[in-house]
Amino acid sequence: MKGRLIALDHLGELEAAALIVDGRLEDLIIDTDAPTPGTIYRAIADRPMKGQGGMFLNTPDGHCFLRQTKGLAPGQAVLVQVTGYSEAGKAIPVTADVLFKSRFAIVTPEKPGLNISRSIRDEDRREELLAIANEQMGDNDFGLILRSAAATGSDDEIAEDIRAMVDMATAVLGDVDGKEPEKLIEGDGPHTVAWREWHEPATIDTEEGSFEAHGVMDMIEDLRRPRVDLGIGNNSCLFVEPTRAFVAVDVNTGADTSMAAGLKANLAAAKAIPRALRLRGLGGMIIIDLAPMPKKERRTFETSLRAQLKADGIDTVLAGWTPLGNYELQRKRERRPLKDCLPKE
């Protein structure tokens, strides 16, 4: 099937959303019982962690860990926002720089100024969006970012989105005082995230059973296996295998034994790795064992991988090469691991 399709369904009791492009699963979001990124708490400072430059805070969902703690004393209330998923047994990762994100607008209370996505290059449209932003923000001293979706959104929808985010920010910031921890905003679920983030034109199927109808269940079953075909023939592939300490990615040239096989497989892997990690919900330390290639080709591989990760959208640090010739990444845990979201086999 050609084109983009968004299927909104459930896996058991869990809300789920799938993005399929030209018949291939490109993104998958499954709900979880863990605190969702975007959740905002009024947290109560508990105790500082000496030597780590941070402090544990109490929330209704357990301890969280905040690094920006200048001027924060035990017992003090502070607004924090969940930034990702924690490893088992560890504190919830949060930030004090809360923001309010929707499809067209992001309101940033601590960072004033009006900004428009650089991907919107039409100067006339930028001027129109700036006028809408100024009108809706008025004398408000919050910051505002208009996202790339605003390029094609209707003026009325964009104005409504800005007003909704400003109203939400005003209400939340007015509720910081209190002696008890409280959840003020629940993070968006998969269906809302799909509406918010997958804004390019697509067919949308919201019928119950849409996952089965479009083959999503079979695609999810394939994700249980570590092997990922690189699509260049000769059985070239990579294997993605999480361990307790890191995620190992092994690139193989398959039956191709030519001099150029290593570089060819590694460049195909650079395109495949972000999708493979995203669909499996994997983050943390990533170690890539690449196929053999000349050292002079390392820059070519790294440039390709950097471009693919930038398009992927999940914060990833390219840590660089190890003495053994492996390549390391540090990736934000923005998704819950897929294996933790699916029923056990």
Residue pairs with C-beta under 8 A, 6 or more apart in sequence:
1 20
1 22
1 23
1 214
2 22
2 23
3 21
3 22
3 202
3 203
4 19
4 20
4 21
4 200
4 201
4 202
4 203
5 19
5 20
5 21
5 202
5 203
5 204
5 205
5 214
6 17
6 18
6 19
6 20
6 194
6 198
6 202
6 203
6 204
6 205
7 17
7 18
7 20
7 205
7 210
7 211
7 213
7 214
7 216
8 16
8 17
8 190
8 191
8 194
8 204
8 205
8 206
8 210
9 16
9 17
9 18
9 207
9 208
9 209
9 210
9 211
9 216
10 16
10 208
11 30
11 211
11 220
11 341
11 342
12 343
14 30
14 31
14 32
14 341
15 30
15 31
15 189
15 190
15 191
16 28
16 29
16 30
16 31
16 190
16 211
17 28
17 29
17 190
17 191
17 193
17 194
17 198
18 25
18 27
18 28
18 29
18 211
18 214
18 216
18 219
19 25
19 26
19 27
19 28
19 194
19 198
19 202
20 26
20 214
20 216
20 219
25 216
25 219
25 220
25 223
25 279
26 275
27 198
27 278
27 279
28 216
28 220
28 223
28 279
28 338
29 190
29 193
29 194
29 335
30 190
30 336
30 338
30 341
30 342
31 189
31 190
31 341
32 85
32 336
32 340
32 341
34 85
34 86
34 336
35 59
35 61
35 82
35 92
35 187
36 82
36 186
36 187
36 188
36 189
37 82
37 83
37 84
37 85
37 187
37 334
38 81
38 82
38 101
38 185
38 187
38 188
39 81
39 82
39 183
39 185
39 186
39 187
40 79
40 80
40 81
40 82
40 98
40 172
40 183
40 184
40 185
41 57
41 59
41 60
41 61
41 64
41 79
41 80
41 81
41 82
41 94
41 181
41 182
41 183
41 184
42 77
42 78
42 79
42 175
42 176
42 178
42 181
42 182
42 184
43 57
43 58
43 59
43 64
43 66
43 77
43 78
43 79
43 80
43 94
43 181
44 57
44 58
44 75
44 76
44 77
44 78
44 179
44 180
44 181
45 55
45 57
45 69
45 72
45 73
45 74
45 75
45 76
45 77
45 78
46 55
46 56
46 57
46 58
46 63
46 74
47 55
47 56
47 74
48 54
48 55
48 56
48 69
48 74
49 55
49 56
49 65
53 67
53 69
54 65
54 66
54 67
54 69
55 65
55 66
55 69
55 72
56 63
56 64
56 65
56 91
57 63
57 64
57 65
57 66
57 78
57 80
57 94
57 181
58 181
59 80
59 92
59 181
59 183
60 181
60 182
60 183
61 92
61 183
62 91
62 92
63 91
63 92
64 80
64 82
64 91
64 92
64 93
64 94
65 90
65 91
65 92
65 93
65 94
66 72
66 78
66 80
66 94
66 95
66 96
67 95
68 95
68 96
68 97
72 78
77 176
77 177
77 178
77 179
78 96
78 176
79 96
79 98
79 172
79 173
79 176
79 184
80 94
80 95
80 96
80 98
81 94
81 95
81 96
81 97
81 98
81 99
82 92
82 93
82 94
82 187
83 93
83 94
83 95
83 332
84 93
84 283
84 332
84 333
84 334
85 93
85 283
85 333
85 334
85 335
85 336
86 92
86 93
86 333
87 284
87 333
93 333
97 108
97 110
97 111
98 109
98 110
98 172
99 106
99 107
99 108
99 109
100 106
100 107
100 109
100 165
100 168
100 169
100 172
101 165
101 196
102 161
102 164
102 165
102 196
103 147
103 149
103 153
103 161
103 195
103 196
103 199
104 146
104 147
104 149
104 150
104 153
104 157
104 158
104 161
104 162
105 144
105 145
105 146
105 147
105 150
105 158
105 161
105 162
105 165
106 144
106 145
106 147
106 165
107 142
107 143
107 144
107 162
107 165
107 166
107 168
107 169
108 142
108 143
108 144
108 145
109 142
109 143
109 169
109 173
110 143
111 143
112 141
112 142
112 143
113 143
113 144
114 130
114 133
114 134
114 137
114 143
114 144
114 146
115 143
115 144
115 145
115 146
116 126
116 129
116 130
116 133
116 145
116 146
116 150
117 145
117 146
117 147
117 148
117 150
117 151
119 148
119 151
120 126
120 129
120 146
120 148
120 150
120 151
122 151
125 151
128 155
129 146
129 150
129 158
132 155
132 158
132 159
132 162
133 144
133 146
133 162
135 159
136 159
136 162
136 163
136 166
137 144
137 162
137 166
140 166
142 166
142 169
144 162
146 158
148 199
149 199
150 158
152 199
153 161
168 185
172 184
172 185
175 182
175 184
188 196
205 213
205 214
207 213
210 216
211 217
211 220
220 338
220 342
223 279
223 280
223 338
224 339
224 342
224 345
226 239
226 240
226 241
227 237
227 238
227 239
228 237
228 238
228 239
228 240
228 272
228 276
229 236
229 237
230 236
230 237
230 238
230 265
230 268
230 269
230 272
231 268
231 272
232 264
232 265
232 268
233 254
233 256
234 253
234 254
234 255
234 256
234 261
235 252
235 254
235 255
236 252
236 253
236 254
236 256
236 261
236 264
236 265
236 268
237 252
237 254
238 249
238 250
238 251
238 252
238 269
238 272
238 273
238 276
239 248
239 249
239 250
239 252
240 247
240 248
240 249
240 273
240 276
240 277
240 280
240 282
241 247
241 248
241 249
241 250
242 248
242 280
242 282
242 337
242 339
245 285
246 284
246 285
246 286
246 287
247 277
247 282
247 283
247 284
247 285
247 286
247 287
248 287
248 289
249 269
249 273
249 276
249 286
249 287
249 288
249 289
250 289
251 265
251 266
251 269
251 288
251 289
251 290
251 291
252 265
252 291
253 261
253 262
253 264
253 265
253 291
254 265
256 264
256 265
261 291
262 290
262 291
262 292
262 293
263 291
263 293
263 294
263 297
263 300
263 301
265 291
266 290
266 291
266 293
266 297
266 301
267 300
267 301
267 304
269 288
269 290
269 291
270 301
270 304
270 305
270 308
271 304
271 308
273 288
273 305
273 308
274 308
274 309
274 311
274 312
274 314
274 316
275 312
277 283
277 286
277 314
277 331
278 312
278 314
278 335
279 338
280 337
280 338
280 339
281 335
281 336
281 337
281 338
281 340
281 341
282 331
282 335
282 337
283 314
283 331
283 332
283 333
283 334
283 335
284 330
284 331
284 333
285 328
285 329
285 330
286 328
286 329
286 330
286 331
287 322
287 326
287 327
287 328
288 326
288 327
288 328
288 329
289 326
290 301
290 325
290 326
290 327
293 301
298 321
301 327
302 318
302 327
305 318
305 327
306 318
309 316
309 318
309 329
314 331
314 332
314 334
314 335
315 331
315 332
315 334
316 329
316 330
316 331
316 332
317 329
317 330
317 331
318 327
318 329
319 328
319 329
319 330
320 327
320 328
321 327
321 328
322 328
